[in-house]
């Protein structure tokens, strides 16, 4: 069965966005993520920012990139729930870590935090229901 057939067969909350809507939201968020994370990594490489400040950005990036293969490749709902909790937690950590250095980068993460908060709630509900 394809990933979309599998996903459509899951017991999901009534407020679950359509897969196309979820994809659109990520298409809007990824440019902000690329620019802000890129800025942080460049500043860390240039030693204008401590690597410990860049660490939550790196962890978040890895966890974010792992979600789709875990959720739709492995079809492992509990592991996907843990992964998205890591994504959500590291966004808060990122915002806190970068705040005193580059507040605009922290503020730019707000839409990402809002969406991942919704996605985390959704993932936890899907995991619980299935």
Beta strands, then each sheet from edge to edge (+ up, - down):
end
